[in-house]
Amino acid sequence: MRANEPQASGTAIPEVPFTAPPGGPVGVEVMTLAELRTRRATAAAAAGDFHRPQRPAFHHLLTLDRGTLHHTVDFTAHTVRPGSWLWVRPGQVQQWGELGDADGTLVLFEPGFPDPATVAAARLDDPFAAAVLHTDGPEREALRHAVRHLHREYASGADLPAEIHHALLRHLLAALLLRLANPPAPCGSAATEPGETYRRFRQAVEHHFTRTRRVEDYAKFLGYSPRTLSRATLAAAGVGAKEFVDRRVVLEAKRLLAHSESSAARIADHLGFADAANFAKFFHQRTGTTPIAFRTAVRGAVGESPAAGLGEGVEGGGARGGGDAPAAG
């Protein structure tokens, strides 16, 4: 969406579709933060409120050359500094902090813009990927060159046939994503990819967390013991298997409370709770607040922290899958 388009009305967090810039390539947009500030200044009278959380349907990839930005992704605050990259994925709830005098580059792209091989190798569909990635040394410089090359081609592509311009941008974005998602391991260190047990468990959780929160169900479904799942999850994610499942349920509850108008009873039913009271107890134990108080607080924050709609497209969530679910517990 463009920075000068009006935001969706209502109290729910708006879902933001990607809209290609007039005359620009379909599926991707690249801009500097200076260009974004200009858009915001131009759009202020028309769009009014840049301070809303939003749920974009596309990827945001942001890196800074100077300054600091504060950005909230799925209700977790992050600080972006030079050398770090912010990656907001489709379906996540995001909220922008003040741009200030920060300088950097923002890349917006739809999930279907990269080729399938890049999607797989860069793990674009990974709902558990980190929101902020840190780089240093030669890797930091290589990524800086990659994003500058992408921006230069995006800005100068009018002299090329549309299909050649599109292909160039796709390849340059692929190079950036592949390098960013696959950093070199430090010399002498072992690879840090999570093990197969954890990968299978987190995929099963993503598919079935609305049906069961019992580790025993996942263990039976995957052919492991509960203890094996807990050990693998602790090693890869730093928490036990039960905590991992509960955190995923809490995240989905927060998303639904923030961006939908569903009642607590309907959300409880969707997440597999027997009733709204059980859901409220679960949510309060893990967040320290009630579902209604959380909804009131997050929506009351609208206007206090800028969340501009961007790009000609800007803004994502975990992939949800099908398949046979483990038995509900």
Backbone bond lengths (Angstrom), bond angles and torsions (degrees), N, CA, C in turn:
res aa  C-N    CA-C-N  psi(-1)  N-CA   C-N-CA  omega(-1)  CA-C   N-CA-C  phi
1 M - - - 1.444 - - 1.500 109.51 -
2 R 1.309 117.91 154.99 1.440 121.25 179.24 1.520 110.88 -81.45
3 A 1.327 114.44 154.19 1.468 118.31 178.79 1.517 111.66 -67.83
4 N 1.332 118.81 -18.84 1.454 119.45 -178.89 1.518 112.72 -101.42
5 E 1.330 117.61 12.44 1.443 119.76 175.80 1.521 109.73 -86.17
6 P 1.329 118.67 143.43 1.462 120.18 178.88 1.507 111.12 -65.84
7 Q 1.307 116.84 147.55 1.453 122.00 177.99 1.529 109.38 -77.63
8 A 1.317 115.23 157.97 1.454 120.26 177.34 1.517 109.42 -63.28
9 S 1.305 115.75 145.15 1.457 119.63 -179.91 1.513 110.14 -85.16
10 G 1.327 115.66 170.80 1.452 119.81 178.22 1.507 111.21 102.07
11 T 1.319 115.27 177.39 1.453 120.10 -175.27 1.516 112.53 -94.05
12 A 1.322 117.92 -18.82 1.461 120.02 -179.04 1.518 110.12 -73.25
13 I 1.335 116.11 153.88 1.455 120.44 174.85 1.522 108.40 -65.92
14 P 1.339 118.49 125.14 1.463 119.71 -175.03 1.514 112.48 -72.43
15 E 1.324 116.16 143.47 1.454 122.05 170.49 1.519 107.25 -87.96
16 V 1.333 116.53 131.18 1.458 121.29 -171.81 1.517 110.25 -112.01
17 P 1.332 118.75 116.09 1.458 120.89 177.42 1.523 110.61 -81.99
18 F 1.309 116.32 161.42 1.460 121.41 175.18 1.524 108.79 -85.04
19 T 1.321 116.34 132.62 1.459 122.02 175.65 1.519 108.51 -126.82
20 A 1.308 117.41 122.13 1.461 120.39 -177.38 1.516 110.71 -65.64
21 P 1.336 118.47 142.80 1.465 121.09 176.58 1.526 109.99 -62.85
22 P 1.326 119.08 148.56 1.461 120.58 177.59 1.523 111.21 -57.33
23 G 1.322 115.50 124.99 1.454 120.26 179.15 1.509 114.84 77.95
24 G 1.339 117.20 -1.34 1.453 120.43 -178.49 1.511 112.10 -94.69
25 P 1.326 117.15 172.63 1.464 120.65 178.13 1.519 111.29 -67.16
26 V 1.299 116.32 152.16 1.457 122.00 -178.99 1.527 109.38 -84.85
27 G 1.330 116.34 130.38 1.459 120.46 171.66 1.501 116.71 99.45
28 V 1.326 119.19 -7.52 1.464 120.56 -178.04 1.524 109.24 -150.90
29 E 1.319 115.57 149.31 1.462 121.81 173.77 1.523 108.26 -149.02
30 V 1.330 116.10 140.08 1.462 122.33 -178.93 1.522 107.85 -130.58
31 M 1.328 116.70 130.89 1.461 120.51 -179.53 1.520 109.80 -148.86
32 T 1.333 115.76 159.20 1.452 120.87 172.00 1.520 108.77 -87.47
33 L 1.320 116.49 162.80 1.457 119.22 176.14 1.526 110.95 -67.54
34 A 1.330 117.50 -27.80 1.463 119.92 174.77 1.529 109.93 -62.66
35 E 1.328 116.86 -41.67 1.461 120.48 177.12 1.527 110.78 -65.38
36 L 1.310 116.72 -37.87 1.457 119.90 178.37 1.524 110.79 -65.22
37 R 1.333 117.14 -41.46 1.465 119.86 178.47 1.526 110.70 -61.76
38 T 1.332 116.75 -38.93 1.462 120.24 178.26 1.513 110.73 -63.13
39 R 1.310 116.98 -42.54 1.462 120.71 177.83 1.523 110.88 -61.20
40 R 1.317 115.65 -43.98 1.463 118.88 -178.29 1.516 110.65 -63.58
41 A 1.339 117.17 -41.08 1.453 120.15 -179.88 1.525 110.36 -65.44
42 T 1.332 116.48 -40.91 1.460 120.89 -179.67 1.511 111.06 -67.86
43 A 1.345 116.29 -35.87 1.460 120.60 -173.09 1.519 113.71 -89.46
44 A 1.314 117.49 -4.73 1.462 119.36 -171.36 1.522 112.68 -55.17
45 A 1.324 116.37 -45.30 1.461 118.42 -176.69 1.515 111.94 -68.04
46 A 1.351 116.65 -38.18 1.461 120.11 -175.71 1.517 112.72 -80.17
47 A 1.323 116.12 -45.28 1.458 119.54 -173.66 1.520 111.93 -86.55
48 G 1.325 116.38 -29.41 1.450 119.68 175.19 1.509 113.67 77.03
49 D 1.306 117.96 -81.06 1.458 121.97 -167.07 1.523 112.05 -101.47
50 F 1.342 117.33 108.67 1.456 122.83 174.60 1.527 111.05 -98.30
51 H 1.321 116.41 9.39 1.456 120.48 -169.33 1.522 112.94 -104.05
52 R 1.301 117.10 20.62 1.458 118.84 -175.72 1.523 112.33 -100.26
53 P 1.318 117.48 141.88 1.462 119.34 166.18 1.526 108.68 -61.86
54 Q 1.305 117.08 153.48 1.451 120.44 178.83 1.525 110.17 -149.54
55 R 1.320 115.54 162.94 1.466 122.76 -175.90 1.522 107.57 -124.37
56 P 1.336 118.02 88.23 1.460 120.60 -175.27 1.526 112.81 -74.08
57 A 1.312 114.63 153.67 1.467 121.69 179.29 1.519 111.07 -97.95
58 F 1.322 118.19 18.04 1.463 122.01 -176.80 1.527 109.53 -148.02
59 H 1.318 115.65 170.32 1.467 122.35 -178.00 1.527 111.00 -81.71
60 H 1.348 114.94 143.11 1.465 123.12 168.85 1.532 106.70 -116.76
61 L 1.299 116.21 128.11 1.456 121.42 176.74 1.524 107.11 -127.70
62 L 1.331 116.47 115.59 1.463 121.28 -172.98 1.519 110.37 -127.65
63 T 1.329 116.06 133.97 1.460 120.92 173.62 1.518 108.81 -134.64
64 L 1.324 116.70 148.64 1.456 122.29 -177.51 1.523 111.47 -110.26
65 D 1.330 115.14 143.21 1.463 122.03 169.46 1.524 110.34 -98.84
66 R 1.337 115.52 -26.41 1.471 120.41 -177.05 1.519 109.08 -154.07
67 G 1.341 115.93 146.16 1.456 120.44 174.67 1.515 113.09 89.85
68 T 1.313 115.20 -170.07 1.463 123.18 -177.38 1.519 108.88 -139.98
69 L 1.331 116.18 141.61 1.452 121.64 175.56 1.516 109.41 -127.47
70 H 1.319 115.82 144.69 1.460 122.06 173.75 1.525 107.86 -110.05
71 H 1.312 115.50 129.88 1.461 120.44 -174.01 1.528 108.09 -141.42
72 T 1.321 116.18 138.04 1.464 121.00 179.30 1.520 109.33 -107.21
73 V 1.331 116.66 129.10 1.463 122.76 178.81 1.521 108.05 -126.94
74 D 1.331 115.81 120.25 1.457 121.24 -177.41 1.526 111.49 49.53
75 F 1.337 115.01 45.70 1.459 123.98 171.77 1.520 113.36 70.80
76 T 1.343 116.97 14.71 1.459 121.85 174.45 1.525 108.62 -114.00
77 A 1.336 117.49 127.22 1.463 121.81 -178.40 1.528 110.14 -79.92
78 H 1.325 115.64 136.93 1.463 121.94 178.20 1.524 109.29 -129.58
79 T 1.329 115.76 151.62 1.454 122.13 174.61 1.524 108.37 -115.22
80 V 1.327 115.76 127.40 1.463 121.61 -179.41 1.517 108.38 -108.43
81 R 1.329 116.12 127.24 1.458 122.43 179.81 1.520 109.55 -127.04
82 P 1.328 118.52 167.58 1.459 120.11 177.06 1.528 110.96 -53.83
83 G 1.320 115.03 133.79 1.460 120.26 -178.02 1.504 113.73 96.12
84 S 1.333 117.45 -16.26 1.453 120.32 177.13 1.527 109.64 -103.93
85 W 1.322 115.59 158.50 1.463 122.46 -178.96 1.521 109.09 -125.55
86 L 1.319 115.64 131.48 1.457 121.55 172.96 1.523 107.91 -96.28
87 W 1.336 116.45 129.98 1.460 120.96 179.44 1.523 107.82 -129.12
88 V 1.333 115.76 105.32 1.457 122.27 175.84 1.515 107.51 -100.74
89 R 1.330 116.40 127.27 1.462 120.99 -173.87 1.524 111.29 -103.64
90 P 1.324 116.30 156.58 1.469 120.08 -178.16 1.521 112.28 -52.26
91 G 1.337 115.67 133.85 1.455 121.54 177.42 1.505 114.41 95.67
92 Q 1.339 117.86 -15.84 1.452 120.36 177.51 1.528 109.77 -78.98
93 V 1.324 115.50 148.78 1.463 120.75 176.28 1.526 107.69 -89.03
94 Q 1.324 116.28 125.54 1.462 119.99 -178.38 1.520 110.39 -126.29
95 Q 1.323 114.70 157.62 1.460 121.03 175.57 1.523 108.29 -146.97
96 W 1.330 114.76 127.39 1.455 120.85 -177.10 1.522 111.72 -81.45
97 G 1.324 115.59 144.52 1.449 121.74 167.25 1.522 109.07 -91.89
98 E 1.319 116.96 178.17 1.466 121.03 -179.97 1.533 110.11 -62.42
99 L 1.328 115.60 137.46 1.459 119.75 178.40 1.524 111.73 -74.21
100 G 1.346 116.63 -29.98 1.457 119.76 179.35 1.515 111.16 54.80
101 D 1.334 117.12 -135.00 1.463 120.63 178.18 1.526 110.71 -108.72
102 A 1.334 117.07 21.08 1.462 120.32 178.81 1.518 110.18 -62.18
103 D 1.310 115.92 145.76 1.460 121.84 -180.00 1.519 108.09 -125.21
104 G 1.325 116.74 135.51 1.452 120.24 -179.42 1.511 110.99 178.07
105 T 1.331 116.03 -163.35 1.461 122.39 -175.42 1.517 109.86 -131.11
106 L 1.324 115.35 138.08 1.454 123.00 178.51 1.519 109.10 -118.15
107 V 1.338 116.54 127.13 1.461 122.51 177.82 1.523 107.65 -115.44
108 L 1.320 117.06 125.62 1.461 123.62 178.05 1.521 108.09 -115.99
109 F 1.320 117.09 132.25 1.460 117.76 178.32 1.514 110.78 -153.17
110 E 1.327 115.06 146.73 1.448 121.36 178.73 1.521 110.79 -75.42
111 P 1.337 117.76 153.72 1.467 120.24 179.74 1.525 113.16 -57.02
112 G 1.333 117.32 -31.20 1.465 120.24 -177.51 1.510 114.79 -87.97
113 F 1.344 118.26 0.50 1.466 118.84 -178.82 1.529 112.65 -73.08
114 P 1.322 121.24 -47.89 1.470 120.07 177.21 1.528 110.44 -67.20
115 D 1.331 116.49 154.38 1.464 120.63 177.90 1.530 110.13 -71.72
116 P 1.343 117.97 158.16 1.477 120.83 -176.04 1.524 113.65 -57.17
117 A 1.334 117.64 -35.63 1.467 119.46 -179.86 1.529 110.72 -64.15
118 T 1.318 117.37 -39.34 1.468 121.27 177.46 1.520 110.91 -68.06
119 V 1.323 116.61 -41.45 1.473 120.76 178.43 1.526 110.11 -55.40
120 A 1.349 116.09 -43.82 1.463 120.06 -178.84 1.523 111.78 -72.28
121 A 1.331 117.37 -48.69 1.466 120.99 -174.02 1.529 112.17 -69.86
122 A 1.325 117.21 -30.44 1.462 120.66 178.80 1.522 112.16 -94.30
123 R 1.335 117.12 1.27 1.468 123.57 177.11 1.532 111.46 53.41
124 L 1.339 115.21 49.02 1.458 119.47 -177.86 1.522 112.66 -66.84
125 D 1.335 116.86 -22.29 1.460 120.24 -178.55 1.522 112.99 -92.26
126 D 1.328 117.34 7.78 1.468 120.57 -176.69 1.528 110.24 -76.25
127 P 1.338 118.70 109.14 1.467 120.03 -178.67 1.521 113.19 -73.69
128 F 1.345 117.95 -7.66 1.455 121.61 -177.02 1.527 112.04 -105.06
129 A 1.318 117.02 6.58 1.461 120.06 -178.52 1.522 110.91 -65.02
130 A 1.328 115.92 149.57 1.460 121.25 -179.66 1.527 110.74 -66.38
131 A 1.329 116.42 144.07 1.463 121.01 178.73 1.526 111.49 -77.94
132 V 1.333 117.66 -29.75 1.460 121.79 179.75 1.518 109.08 -124.71
133 L 1.329 115.81 128.28 1.453 122.64 178.89 1.526 108.57 -114.96
134 H 1.325 117.04 138.10 1.458 121.84 -177.49 1.525 110.20 -110.33
135 T 1.322 116.31 136.73 1.460 121.33 -179.96 1.518 109.41 -128.88
136 D 1.321 115.18 161.38 1.454 120.11 -179.68 1.522 109.21 -157.87
137 G 1.319 115.84 163.82 1.446 121.23 173.60 1.521 113.91 61.99
138 P 1.341 117.35 -144.61 1.474 121.59 -177.75 1.530 112.75 -59.66
139 E 1.331 117.07 -33.52 1.462 119.71 -179.97 1.525 110.71 -65.21
140 R 1.296 116.78 -40.53 1.466 120.76 178.14 1.522 110.66 -61.14
141 E 1.329 117.11 -42.69 1.460 120.82 -179.11 1.529 111.19 -69.09
142 A 1.325 117.16 -38.54 1.466 120.33 179.20 1.523 110.99 -63.66
143 L 1.332 116.81 -41.06 1.458 120.54 178.63 1.530 111.12 -67.79
144 R 1.311 117.03 -35.83 1.460 120.19 177.70 1.527 110.45 -62.82
145 H 1.330 116.44 -44.30 1.461 119.70 177.64 1.531 110.94 -63.32
146 A 1.320 116.43 -39.56 1.466 120.17 -177.94 1.526 111.39 -63.38
147 V 1.334 117.55 -45.01 1.464 119.10 -177.68 1.529 111.00 -72.96
148 R 1.322 117.94 -32.43 1.460 119.63 176.51 1.520 111.09 -67.33
149 H 1.325 116.98 -40.08 1.469 120.94 177.13 1.529 109.91 -61.99
150 L 1.327 116.39 -44.11 1.465 120.95 178.47 1.531 110.83 -60.34
151 H 1.327 116.99 -44.50 1.463 120.42 -179.70 1.526 111.36 -65.66
152 R 1.320 116.43 -39.80 1.462 120.20 -179.84 1.527 111.00 -63.57
153 E 1.321 116.49 -44.52 1.466 120.12 179.17 1.521 111.31 -67.28
154 Y 1.320 116.45 -36.56 1.469 119.54 178.65 1.520 110.13 -62.67
155 A 1.334 116.81 -42.36 1.460 121.17 -175.89 1.517 113.14 -76.51
156 S 1.351 118.30 -24.79 1.460 120.59 -172.61 1.520 113.32 -110.59
157 G 1.317 117.37 12.70 1.461 119.64 -172.77 1.507 115.61 -78.48
158 A 1.337 118.52 -1.33 1.462 120.26 -177.41 1.524 112.00 -64.50
159 D 1.339 117.01 -21.52 1.463 120.12 -178.66 1.524 112.39 -83.00
160 L 1.323 117.57 -3.70 1.458 121.24 -177.21 1.518 110.76 -108.64
161 P 1.338 117.10 153.93 1.466 118.88 170.87 1.525 109.61 -57.67
162 A 1.326 116.52 145.79 1.461 120.69 -174.09 1.515 112.80 -55.63
163 E 1.342 117.51 -41.31 1.458 119.45 -177.13 1.522 112.04 -68.68
164 I 1.355 117.66 -32.00 1.464 120.91 177.58 1.525 109.75 -72.40
165 H 1.317 116.22 -42.36 1.462 120.36 177.73 1.530 110.47 -59.68
166 H 1.326 116.96 -45.26 1.463 122.24 179.41 1.525 110.50 -60.59
167 A 1.329 116.96 -45.02 1.464 120.68 -178.65 1.527 111.06 -64.66
168 L 1.334 116.28 -41.41 1.465 119.83 178.34 1.516 111.16 -60.89
169 L 1.326 117.05 -46.74 1.457 120.53 -179.72 1.518 111.77 -63.38
170 R 1.305 116.64 -39.67 1.469 119.87 178.73 1.522 110.65 -62.42
171 H 1.332 117.23 -43.56 1.469 120.19 -179.23 1.527 111.52 -68.70
172 L 1.327 116.70 -41.57 1.461 119.51 -179.52 1.524 111.40 -67.76
173 L 1.339 117.01 -38.77 1.464 119.56 175.57 1.521 110.41 -64.97
174 A 1.338 116.88 -39.54 1.465 120.28 178.50 1.526 110.75 -60.09
175 A 1.333 116.75 -43.89 1.469 120.12 179.56 1.527 110.73 -60.51
176 L 1.333 116.14 -42.45 1.466 120.20 179.06 1.518 111.35 -64.55
177 L 1.332 117.46 -47.48 1.462 121.36 -177.10 1.525 111.84 -65.44
178 L 1.330 116.78 -41.77 1.467 120.27 -178.47 1.522 111.05 -65.27
179 R 1.312 116.52 -40.26 1.467 119.36 179.32 1.524 110.88 -70.60
180 L 1.327 116.95 -39.83 1.458 120.50 -178.59 1.523 111.50 -67.90
181 A 1.341 116.77 -39.24 1.463 120.77 -176.39 1.520 113.25 -82.37
182 N 1.332 117.49 -10.35 1.466 120.72 -177.36 1.522 110.42 -132.27
183 P 1.327 117.48 66.71 1.464 119.81 -178.24 1.520 110.66 -67.49
184 P 1.331 117.48 149.76 1.465 119.82 177.92 1.518 110.86 -67.66
185 A 1.334 116.14 141.29 1.463 120.12 176.97 1.520 109.18 -72.26
186 P 1.337 118.17 142.74 1.468 120.13 176.85 1.523 111.05 -56.36
187 C 1.304 115.93 146.44 1.460 121.23 -178.19 1.530 110.77 -55.17
188 G 1.327 115.30 128.24 1.456 120.66 177.74 1.506 114.74 84.61
189 S 1.352 118.05 -2.92 1.456 120.04 -179.23 1.515 110.16 -99.36
190 A 1.311 115.47 158.76 1.456 120.84 178.63 1.521 109.57 -86.35
191 A 1.323 116.31 157.48 1.459 121.07 176.38 1.527 109.42 -61.58
192 T 1.331 116.08 148.82 1.458 119.69 -175.99 1.528 112.20 -111.43
193 E 1.335 117.36 18.06 1.456 119.44 178.60 1.533 109.66 -62.50
194 P 1.330 118.18 137.30 1.459 119.56 178.92 1.514 111.14 -64.31
195 G 1.336 115.89 151.81 1.451 120.84 -178.01 1.518 112.83 -71.47
196 E 1.320 115.02 166.47 1.463 121.47 -177.46 1.525 111.90 -61.68
197 T 1.335 117.29 -38.38 1.473 119.84 179.93 1.514 110.86 -60.67
198 Y 1.331 116.84 -46.82 1.460 120.39 179.61 1.517 111.26 -65.52
199 R 1.332 117.44 -42.54 1.467 119.98 -179.71 1.525 111.05 -60.59
200 R 1.312 117.07 -42.31 1.462 120.16 178.95 1.534 110.99 -66.85
201 F 1.326 115.54 -39.15 1.466 119.51 -179.46 1.528 111.04 -65.68
202 R 1.316 117.78 -47.82 1.465 119.15 -177.20 1.526 110.86 -66.48
203 Q 1.330 117.81 -32.58 1.464 120.06 176.05 1.526 110.07 -66.51
204 A 1.320 116.68 -41.93 1.460 120.10 178.32 1.528 110.83 -64.30
205 V 1.323 116.58 -39.74 1.463 119.89 178.20 1.524 109.91 -62.57
206 E 1.319 117.05 -44.26 1.454 120.12 -178.88 1.516 111.62 -61.65
207 H 1.322 116.50 -34.22 1.461 120.31 -179.85 1.527 113.28 -79.20
208 H 1.337 117.43 -30.81 1.457 119.20 -165.33 1.528 115.83 -127.94
209 F 1.353 118.13 10.14 1.466 117.92 -175.22 1.519 112.62 -65.94
210 T 1.330 118.84 -19.38 1.468 119.70 177.33 1.523 111.66 -80.15
211 R 1.341 117.21 -6.60 1.463 120.32 -177.87 1.523 112.76 -108.29
212 T 1.322 116.64 -31.02 1.461 118.62 178.85 1.513 110.67 -153.73
213 R 1.334 115.28 145.42 1.461 121.85 174.73 1.529 110.64 -114.83
214 R 1.325 116.93 7.41 1.462 121.83 -176.90 1.529 110.90 -86.28
215 V 1.331 116.13 122.69 1.458 120.43 178.05 1.529 110.30 -60.84
216 E 1.334 116.51 -34.10 1.465 120.31 -179.96 1.535 111.67 -59.80
217 D 1.337 117.00 -35.06 1.462 119.98 179.06 1.527 111.04 -67.92
218 Y 1.325 115.80 -41.77 1.460 119.39 178.49 1.526 111.14 -66.95
219 A 1.318 116.14 -38.86 1.464 119.81 179.14 1.528 110.93 -62.17
220 K 1.317 116.23 -44.41 1.461 120.17 179.43 1.514 111.03 -65.46
221 F 1.302 116.65 -42.44 1.466 122.65 -178.89 1.526 111.04 -63.30
222 L 1.342 117.59 -38.70 1.455 121.81 -175.17 1.525 113.70 -93.81
223 G 1.334 116.83 -12.71 1.462 119.41 179.49 1.510 114.18 84.87
224 Y 1.343 117.32 26.22 1.461 122.10 176.75 1.518 109.12 -118.83
225 S 1.313 115.78 167.94 1.458 119.45 170.22 1.519 108.71 -85.07
226 P 1.332 118.39 154.28 1.468 119.86 176.02 1.524 112.75 -56.11
227 R 1.326 116.14 -36.49 1.465 119.21 -179.69 1.526 111.04 -65.58
228 T 1.335 117.11 -39.02 1.464 120.58 178.26 1.524 110.81 -62.86
229 L 1.326 116.75 -42.35 1.459 120.02 178.15 1.520 111.31 -63.07
230 S 1.325 116.93 -42.57 1.458 120.41 -179.24 1.524 111.64 -65.45
231 R 1.325 117.08 -40.93 1.472 119.91 178.06 1.527 110.69 -63.48
232 A 1.332 116.90 -44.95 1.466 120.67 -178.39 1.525 111.03 -65.29
233 T 1.318 116.90 -39.59 1.462 120.79 -178.62 1.519 110.79 -71.46
234 L 1.313 117.00 -39.10 1.458 120.69 177.84 1.524 110.71 -62.53
235 A 1.337 116.62 -41.92 1.465 120.67 -179.37 1.523 111.85 -66.66
236 A 1.339 117.21 -37.91 1.463 120.85 -174.13 1.518 113.06 -90.40
237 A 1.333 117.16 -36.79 1.461 120.51 -172.82 1.517 114.08 -115.52
238 G 1.323 117.56 -9.45 1.455 120.43 177.87 1.508 115.00 82.52
239 V 1.330 117.88 4.83 1.465 122.18 176.79 1.521 108.21 -136.59
240 G 1.325 116.48 160.75 1.450 120.73 177.69 1.522 111.64 -72.37
241 A 1.329 115.75 170.05 1.464 120.80 -176.87 1.525 112.07 -62.78
242 K 1.327 118.00 -41.76 1.452 120.99 -179.42 1.524 111.01 -63.70
243 E 1.325 116.45 -44.59 1.461 120.60 178.29 1.523 110.89 -62.99
244 F 1.330 116.55 -37.50 1.466 120.84 179.16 1.528 110.64 -61.08
245 V 1.327 116.83 -46.74 1.463 120.63 179.37 1.529 110.25 -63.49
246 D 1.327 116.52 -46.14 1.462 120.09 -177.95 1.529 111.42 -61.59
247 R 1.328 117.12 -39.10 1.464 119.48 179.24 1.524 111.30 -64.34
248 R 1.325 116.11 -36.59 1.478 118.31 178.60 1.523 110.39 -67.21
249 V 1.334 117.17 -38.71 1.463 120.67 177.95 1.524 110.37 -65.31
250 V 1.328 117.28 -42.95 1.470 121.16 179.46 1.529 110.24 -62.43
251 L 1.336 117.24 -42.83 1.460 119.66 179.10 1.523 111.18 -59.86
252 E 1.327 116.79 -45.26 1.466 119.44 179.85 1.524 110.94 -65.16
253 A 1.326 116.26 -39.00 1.464 119.26 177.33 1.525 110.60 -61.32
254 K 1.330 117.49 -43.29 1.464 120.65 178.92 1.522 110.88 -62.69
255 R 1.325 116.63 -42.61 1.466 119.53 179.33 1.523 110.82 -60.96
256 L 1.322 116.52 -45.50 1.463 120.26 -177.90 1.530 111.24 -67.76
257 L 1.319 116.19 -40.02 1.462 119.11 178.40 1.523 111.17 -65.35
258 A 1.326 116.29 -35.59 1.460 120.33 -175.73 1.516 113.12 -79.53
259 H 1.331 117.59 -42.94 1.459 117.92 -169.15 1.520 114.72 -109.83
260 S 1.339 118.06 -3.13 1.462 119.62 178.41 1.526 110.02 -117.99
261 E 1.324 114.75 168.07 1.461 120.44 176.13 1.529 111.45 -101.34
262 S 1.328 117.53 10.82 1.460 121.01 -178.85 1.521 110.75 -62.92
263 S 1.314 115.76 142.12 1.465 120.67 177.24 1.524 109.60 -71.37
264 A 1.329 115.79 163.85 1.463 120.11 176.82 1.523 110.51 -59.83
265 A 1.327 117.42 -34.26 1.462 120.72 179.64 1.525 111.10 -66.16
266 R 1.331 116.60 -41.40 1.464 119.85 179.70 1.520 111.10 -69.30
267 I 1.329 116.83 -39.16 1.462 120.06 177.17 1.524 110.06 -64.98
268 A 1.323 116.71 -41.11 1.469 120.83 177.63 1.520 110.39 -58.38
269 D 1.317 116.92 -45.05 1.456 120.93 179.57 1.523 111.21 -63.90
270 H 1.322 116.97 -43.09 1.467 121.39 179.66 1.521 111.60 -61.39
271 L 1.326 117.14 -36.21 1.459 121.36 -177.17 1.522 113.45 -90.00
272 G 1.334 116.48 4.89 1.455 119.86 173.22 1.502 115.99 87.42
273 F 1.327 118.42 17.16 1.454 120.81 177.50 1.522 109.97 -86.64
274 A 1.329 115.22 151.58 1.461 119.83 -177.79 1.515 111.72 -65.25
275 D 1.342 116.61 -35.57 1.460 120.31 179.46 1.523 108.94 -162.07
276 A 1.335 115.28 175.37 1.460 120.59 -176.91 1.528 112.05 -64.95
277 A 1.324 117.41 -31.77 1.464 120.19 -179.01 1.528 110.93 -65.39
278 N 1.346 116.57 -44.32 1.467 119.91 177.85 1.524 111.12 -63.45
279 F 1.323 116.44 -40.57 1.467 120.57 177.90 1.523 110.51 -62.70
280 A 1.334 117.01 -44.96 1.461 120.82 -179.10 1.530 111.30 -62.44
281 K 1.329 116.24 -40.23 1.467 120.36 178.71 1.525 110.66 -64.22
282 F 1.345 116.62 -46.15 1.463 122.14 178.37 1.531 110.26 -58.94
283 F 1.330 116.56 -47.95 1.459 121.41 -176.52 1.533 110.47 -64.42
284 H 1.330 116.63 -42.38 1.465 120.33 -179.00 1.519 111.30 -66.21
285 Q 1.324 117.86 -40.04 1.466 121.15 -179.84 1.529 111.38 -61.73
286 R 1.340 116.75 -32.89 1.464 120.34 -173.77 1.519 114.47 -99.62
287 T 1.314 117.17 -13.05 1.461 119.11 -179.29 1.522 113.18 -124.08
288 G 1.329 117.44 -16.25 1.450 120.74 -178.26 1.513 113.92 80.36
289 T 1.327 116.87 9.55 1.462 120.47 178.71 1.525 108.78 -145.00
290 T 1.316 116.12 166.62 1.464 119.93 178.51 1.519 110.06 -87.63
291 P 1.333 117.87 161.02 1.471 119.35 177.41 1.523 112.82 -56.44
292 I 1.329 117.25 -43.63 1.458 119.63 -178.06 1.519 111.55 -68.04
293 A 1.332 116.84 -39.00 1.464 119.90 178.17 1.528 110.37 -65.20
294 F 1.342 116.68 -38.30 1.465 119.38 177.61 1.520 110.48 -63.35
295 R 1.345 116.79 -46.20 1.470 120.07 179.81 1.531 110.43 -59.69
296 T 1.312 116.80 -44.37 1.456 120.59 -179.93 1.521 111.25 -62.31
297 A 1.327 116.55 -42.12 1.462 120.68 -177.38 1.522 111.47 -67.92
298 V 1.344 117.47 -46.06 1.460 119.51 -175.64 1.515 111.16 -69.73
299 R 1.316 116.70 -33.21 1.472 118.59 177.97 1.517 111.41 -80.60
300 G 1.319 115.90 -26.29 1.458 118.81 175.61 1.506 112.12 -70.90
301 A 1.372 116.03 -19.57 1.458 120.14 179.71 1.511 112.12 -77.19
302 V 1.335 117.23 -11.63 1.452 120.35 178.50 1.516 109.50 -58.01
303 G 1.314 116.35 129.54 1.459 120.34 -179.15 1.506 113.06 96.47
304 E 1.352 117.73 -15.19 1.461 119.99 -178.78 1.518 111.94 -93.40
305 S 1.339 116.92 -22.50 1.455 120.89 -177.53 1.510 108.53 -139.17
306 P 1.342 119.49 121.43 1.439 121.11 -169.54 1.503 112.88 -64.30
307 A 1.335 115.15 137.39 1.459 122.15 176.68 1.510 108.09 -138.98
308 A 1.305 116.29 76.26 1.456 119.79 -174.68 1.503 111.79 -70.64
309 G 1.336 116.58 141.50 1.439 120.40 168.22 1.500 106.52 -76.51
310 L 1.341 119.36 138.09 1.432 119.91 -170.44 1.468 116.23 -119.23
311 G 1.191 108.93 -170.04 1.390 129.75 168.93 1.448 111.57 48.92
312 E 1.206 117.09 -156.35 1.403 111.94 153.53 1.467 99.55 -99.73
313 G 1.167 118.05 19.12 1.396 124.45 175.69 1.470 104.25 -172.02
314 V 1.266 118.27 144.04 1.440 118.19 173.78 1.492 109.28 -162.37
315 E 1.076 136.91 121.08 1.429 138.63 148.21 1.532 120.61 131.36
316 G 3.433 132.76 160.15 1.200 144.98 -165.16 1.399 147.31 -174.68
317 G 1.747 153.11 -159.12 1.393 142.91 -154.76 1.467 111.92 166.64
318 G 1.230 110.88 163.88 1.437 118.58 -174.24 1.501 112.45 -63.98
319 A 1.330 115.13 143.88 1.448 119.39 174.64 1.512 109.47 -70.74
320 R 1.282 115.54 140.55 1.454 119.75 177.44 1.506 108.01 -110.99
321 G 1.296 117.06 135.68 1.442 119.43 -175.70 1.503 112.22 -120.63
322 G 1.319 114.72 174.54 1.450 120.03 177.57 1.502 110.05 -105.20
323 G 1.327 116.66 -146.15 1.450 119.91 179.70 1.500 111.07 99.29
324 D 1.318 115.29 173.36 1.455 120.09 -179.05 1.519 109.15 -77.12
325 A 1.286 115.95 128.49 1.462 120.81 -178.84 1.494 110.56 -87.11
326 P 1.340 115.78 153.58 1.452 118.52 169.46 1.531 109.20 -65.84
327 A 1.288 116.65 154.56 1.455 119.76 -179.06 1.502 111.16 -61.16
328 A 1.307 116.87 137.19 1.458 120.19 179.83 1.500 110.48 -67.55
329 G 1.344 114.31 141.11 1.446 118.26 -179.44 1.495 111.44 -101.69
